[in-house]
C-alpha cells in the first residue's frame, strides 16, 4: 500500500485517545477502523471526520509512501 497512517497513531497518543475512542467519536465502523490499522484506503469523508475531531490537517493523519510503485502500476 502507498498509504501510511502512522502519523494518526502518534497523534492519538499525544491526545491520550485510543483507536476505539476515535472510532466512537467520529461514528465509523469497526471494519473502517480495521482498514486504517491495516493501512488500507478509506473514504475521504472518514479522513475529514478524523481531522475535524482531532483539529488537524490531513498531513497530520496520512502519508503517502512508495509512490513510485503506484506510478509503475498506473502506466502498465
WOHUZI-V405078 format. One record per helix or strand. SS is the DSSP state (hx for helix, st for strand). FROM is the first residue (numbers start at 1). LEN is the number of residues. If there is no record, write none. Layout:
ss:SS from:FROM len:LEN
ss:SS from:FROM len:LEN
//
This chain:
ss:st from:3 len:2
ss:hx from:6 len:9
ss:hx from:19 len:8
ss:hx from:30 len:8
ss:hx from:44 len:11
ss:hx from:58 len:3
ss:st from:63 len:2
ss:hx from:67 len:8
//
